[in-house]
Amino acid sequence: AGHFVYGHIEEDVFAVCCTYSSKEQMLNYLESLKEYVKAYNRNFDIVPIFGLYYLDDLTLPIIEMLDRATLAAKTCKGSYVNTIGIYDPEMSRKLEQEQEIVNQMVMALDQKQFFAYFQPKYDMKTNLPAGAEALARWQHPTKGFIPPSLFIPIFEKNGFIAKLDYYIWETVCKLLQSWIRRGLNP
């Protein structure tokens, strides 16, 4: 890399802003920097992780440039092989989508936007229904059906899944109770 400035951001996070002639040159620079850091103290298994944001908008505030590089670096967390993450605008879109889901999750539960859907389980001997798995589904009033692949991983990560599980459990128990009262075999 050519000219550069660098600094300590916080904890184990550093930032480098430098000129480059090609993306390949930048990746080579990061690989050599990684080897330099690893050689610093061979008694420790240091695995530096890099988040790379190629400046495509010079009007962007520096803090947002850093946020984009940080977002790219988070794609490498926990990997010993992939240690260089490159920012893609899709990363920001996904983060915004996740934040929107988090912002609406409590209200959605309060407004009973979640429903239990049943996936039947069959007895292999009789080929008749023997039970069902209750699955949580989200029917948003304006966005429509929100796929579980979008909200379940977020809820598992932030712990809200326990509240949703309890809600679905209670919903299913009430339904089973109503079937029993009507003389149906749940």
Disulfide bonds with the S-S distance in Angstrom:
none
